[in-house]
Amino acid sequence: MKLYLKGERCYSEKCAIEKRNFIPGQHGRERKPKILGYGLQLREKQKARRYYGVLEAQFRNTFEKAVNVKGITGENLLSMMEHRLDNVIYRLGLATSRSMARQIVRHGHIAVNGKKVNIPSFLTRQGDVIEVREKSRTNPAIVASMEVTASRPSPTWLELDRDAFKGKVIGTFKRAELVQIQLNEQLIVELYSK
C-alpha cells in the first residue's frame, strides 16, 4: 500500500509502488499472502507507525495517552498523531516528507508561539502559531519545500501564511480528513487491548 513516505516522489510516476506492487523475490507475483486476525491488526499498527514515522515505544505511549482521553480511543490516537509537531510541519508544506519535517524540527528551525522547539513529538494545540525561525527562513531545504508543496492544499484545521513562513492550528483534526491513506484504527485498538 502506498504510504507517501518518500515525499514528492510518491506523487510522480517514479513511485516504487506504482512500478512494482508485489512481494519481492522470484515467486513474488504468484504468492498471495493469507492474513487473518492478529496479522490484520499487526499490519494496521505497522502501517500507522510507518505512515507517521514513529518507533514502537513512541506509538505505544501515544496509545496509552489516547486511552486516558475522553472519547473514542482510535480517533484520539489519530488526532494525537496528527497534532505532533513534525506532522504539522509536513501538513503545512514546510517539508516534503515527515522524515524531513522531523529533521527540520530537530535542527531547531521551528518556533511554536515564539519559543524554539526542537522536539518532533511536541503536541500542538488549537491556537498555537508554528513558524520558521527568522534565521532559518533562507534555508534552501525549507524554501525548496515551500515551492514544491505550493499546490498541495493544507488541511482545514490548519491555516498557512506562506509569505511569513507561519502556520496556525485553528481547529482539531477530524477523522474524515485522513483520506490519503486507508487506516482502520479500530484494529489498532483491538491489538493493544489484548
Buried (B, 14 or more C-beta within 10 A) or exposed (E): EBBBBBBBBBBEEEBEEEEEEEEEEEEEEEEEEEEEEEEBBBBBBEBBBBBBBBEEEBBBBBBEEBEEEEEBBBBBBBBBBBBBBBBBBBBBBBBBBBBBBBBBBEEEBBBBEEEEBEEBBBBBEEEBBBBBBEEBBEBEBBBEBBEBBEEEEBBEBBBBEBEEBBBBBEEEBBBEEBEEEEBBBBBBBBBBEE
